Amino acid sequence: MALNLHHLRLFTAVADERGFGRAAAALRLSQPAISRAIAELERGVGVPLLDRSGKAVRLTDAGERLYARASELFGVERAAEQELSELRGLQGGVLRVAASTTIATYVLPRLLGQFRALHPAVRINVWSANTRSVAKMLLEWRVDIALVEGPVAHPRMDVQPWMEDELVLIASPAHRFARDHLAPLAELAAEPFIVREPGSGTREVMRRALEAHGVKLGRTMRLGGTEAIKQGVAAGLGVAFVSKAAVGDQVALGTIAVVPVPGLSIARTFAELRLRGRAASPTARGFAELLGSRSE
């Protein structure tokens, strides 16, 4: 059975837009034409790909699997188009970078500034997401560079360390931990903690380190981003572990305090994810050189 790539592209658009009407508007096609193409695709594969029973269109299990492969396929197509346009080397082209949020906010801007100074003609697109989402973007060939702060294990990826980081405990200056200039490890489990969302590298590294010491957090509040977490800590909503690279300004202003935890050190490595079998574009090679010099 040969898949009709046009039908497959329309199916992917419906999945991306979560509906026939929005897909039709995005592609400037009629909704009946898209519906007929999807129906023909389903007849060809012999299984339903979309669940149309509710108000919103949902992917079936078969649809989920086909969508994942289609995303990879069209990602390869986009990468091929880009690489052909970059045959002129770094005199043009696009650098697409996805980075987990701590890296994107506190480390990446300096690197991009250095890259822009060396290659001013290259257009730069940046996405900030949690570690899980960054890895997914690389698997779908949507980015050239993927930088993460959490553990990643995938059979199609290599993990290349490039920078060391440390997670530190922060608290409001009025908190007893800050007043005592230490936080006993045994008391952390009872503290209200502010944590990142599931899929965050920071959250996963923190969880593993605490559980290795027998500490399981009880009360947690979830906030989506380091800046929001620091504001919550300053307001006295709880304590948190964040990257040491993220706290300098607020510590200097006196709005938060870094508190040592005797017996606990949470080190982690920032890493670049590389897709096995994928040749790096000229722009990606140029940026990777900056990462390599940083790790020396």
Secondary structure, 3 states (H helix, E strand, C coil): CCCCHHHHHHHHHHHHHCCHHHHHHHHCCCHHHHHHHHHHHHHHHCCCCEECCCCCCEECHHHHHHHHHHHHHHHHHHHHHHHHHCCCHHHCCEEEEEEEHHHHHHCHHHHHHHHHHHCCCCEEEEEEECHHHHHHHHHCCCCCEEEECCCCCCCCEEEEEEEEEEEEEEECCCCHHHHHCCCCHHHHHHCCEEECCCCCHHHHHHHHHHHHCCCCCCCEEECCCHHHHHHHHHCCCCEEEEEHHHCHHHHHHCCCEEECCCCCCEEEEEEEEEECCCCCCHHHHHHHHHHHHHHC
